[in-house]
Amino acid sequence: MPSKQKNLLSPKKLLLTKWTAVHPSDKRKHFLVSKVILPDLPQQAIEYVELEAVFDKQIQRILWRDLSNSAVWLQGWV
Protein backbone atom coordinates (compact mmCIF):
# COMPACT_ATOMS: atom_id res chain seq x y z
CA MET A 1 0.00 0.00 0.00
CA PRO A 2 1.46 3.42 -0.92
CA SER A 3 2.36 5.70 1.96
CA LYS A 4 0.37 8.86 2.45
CA GLN A 5 2.87 11.65 2.08
CA LYS A 6 2.03 15.30 2.25
CA ASN A 7 1.54 16.79 -1.20
CA LEU A 8 4.62 18.71 -2.23
CA LEU A 9 3.91 22.23 -3.39
CA SER A 10 5.28 23.62 -6.60
CA PRO A 11 5.14 27.39 -7.15
CA LYS A 12 4.37 26.91 -10.83
CA LYS A 13 1.21 24.94 -9.99
CA LEU A 14 -0.18 27.23 -7.28
CA LEU A 15 -2.15 29.61 -9.49
CA LEU A 16 -5.89 29.49 -8.67
CA THR A 17 -5.44 27.00 -5.83
CA LYS A 18 -7.68 27.41 -2.77
CA TRP A 19 -6.45 27.89 0.81
CA THR A 20 -8.03 28.23 4.25
CA ALA A 21 -6.46 30.30 7.01
CA VAL A 22 -6.20 28.31 10.25
CA HIS A 23 -6.63 31.54 12.26
CA PRO A 24 -8.90 33.84 10.21
CA SER A 25 -8.81 37.59 10.75
CA ASP A 26 -11.52 40.12 9.85
CA LYS A 27 -13.74 37.34 8.47
CA ARG A 28 -11.03 36.46 5.93
CA LYS A 29 -10.83 32.69 6.02
CA HIS A 30 -10.85 31.46 2.43
CA PHE A 31 -8.24 32.55 -0.08
CA LEU A 32 -7.36 31.97 -3.72
CA VAL A 33 -3.86 32.23 -5.18
CA SER A 34 -4.57 35.00 -7.69
CA LYS A 35 -1.02 35.57 -8.93
CA VAL A 36 2.38 33.91 -8.89
CA ILE A 37 5.00 36.66 -8.72
CA LEU A 38 7.74 35.96 -11.24
CA PRO A 39 11.27 37.11 -10.37
CA ASP A 40 12.99 39.90 -12.29
CA LEU A 41 15.54 37.50 -13.72
CA PRO A 42 14.24 34.25 -15.26
CA GLN A 43 17.00 32.16 -13.66
CA GLN A 44 15.91 33.19 -10.16
CA ALA A 45 13.45 31.09 -8.18
CA ILE A 46 9.83 32.09 -7.62
CA GLU A 47 9.44 33.41 -4.09
CA TYR A 48 6.06 35.12 -3.72
CA VAL A 49 2.39 34.59 -4.50
CA GLU A 50 -0.60 36.87 -4.07
CA LEU A 51 -3.56 35.57 -2.10
CA GLU A 52 -6.98 37.10 -2.64
CA ALA A 53 -9.52 36.86 0.17
CA VAL A 54 -12.84 35.50 -1.05
CA PHE A 55 -14.77 37.56 1.51
CA ASP A 56 -13.67 41.06 0.48
CA LYS A 57 -11.16 40.63 -2.37
CA GLN A 58 -8.27 42.01 -0.29
CA ILE A 59 -4.90 40.94 -1.66
CA GLN A 60 -1.83 40.00 0.34
CA ARG A 61 1.61 38.93 -0.83
CA ILE A 62 3.29 36.04 0.99
CA LEU A 63 6.23 33.72 0.47
CA TRP A 64 4.81 30.72 -1.40
CA ARG A 65 6.63 28.32 0.96
CA ASP A 66 4.56 29.68 3.86
CA LEU A 67 1.58 27.79 2.40
CA SER A 68 3.22 24.51 3.44
CA ASN A 69 2.95 25.51 7.13
CA SER A 70 -0.13 23.58 8.28
CA ALA A 71 -0.29 25.63 11.47
CA VAL A 72 -1.20 28.65 9.32
CA TRP A 73 -2.69 27.34 6.04
CA LEU A 74 -4.80 24.36 4.98
CA GLN A 75 -5.07 23.41 1.33
CA GLY A 76 -8.58 23.72 -0.06
CA TRP A 77 -11.61 25.45 1.48
CA VAL A 78 -12.35 23.77 4.77
C-alpha positions in Angstrom: 0.0 0.0 0.0 1.5 3.4 -0.9 2.4 5.7 2.0 0.4 8.9 2.4 2.9 11.6 2.1 2.0 15.3 2.3 1.5 16.8 -1.2 4.6 18.7 -2.2 3.9 22.2 -3.4 5.3 23.6 -6.6 5.1 27.4 -7.1 4.4 26.9 -10.8 1.2 24.9 -10.0 -0.2 27.2 -7.3 -2.1 29.6 -9.5 -5.9 29.5 -8.7 -5.4 27.0 -5.8 -7.7 27.4 -2.8 -6.4 27.9 0.8 -8.0 28.2 4.2 -6.5 30.3 7.0 -6.2 28.3 10.3 -6.6 31.5 12.3 -8.9 33.8 10.2 -8.8 37.6 10.8 -11.5 40.1 9.8 -13.7 37.3 8.5 -11.0 36.5 5.9 -10.8 32.7 6.0 -10.9 31.5 2.4 -8.2 32.5 -0.1 -7.4 32.0 -3.7 -3.9 32.2 -5.2 -4.6 35.0 -7.7 -1.0 35.6 -8.9 2.4 33.9 -8.9 5.0 36.7 -8.7 7.7 36.0 -11.2 11.3 37.1 -10.4 13.0 39.9 -12.3 15.5 37.5 -13.7 14.2 34.3 -15.3 17.0 32.2 -13.7 15.9 33.2 -10.2 13.4 31.1 -8.2 9.8 32.1 -7.6 9.4 33.4 -4.1 6.1 35.1 -3.7 2.4 34.6 -4.5 -0.6 36.9 -4.1 -3.6 35.6 -2.1 -7.0 37.1 -2.6 -9.5 36.9 0.2 -12.8 35.5 -1.1 -14.8 37.6 1.5 -13.7 41.1 0.5 -11.2 40.6 -2.4 -8.3 42.0 -0.3 -4.9 40.9 -1.7 -1.8 40.0 0.3 1.6 38.9 -0.8 3.3 36.0 1.0 6.2 33.7 0.5 4.8 30.7 -1.4 6.6 28.3 1.0 4.6 29.7 3.9 1.6 27.8 2.4 3.2 24.5 3.4 3.0 25.5 7.1 -0.1 23.6 8.3 -0.3 25.6 11.5 -1.2 28.7 9.3 -2.7 27.3 6.0 -4.8 24.4 5.0 -5.1 23.4 1.3 -8.6 23.7 -0.1 -11.6 25.4 1.5 -12.4 23.8 4.8 
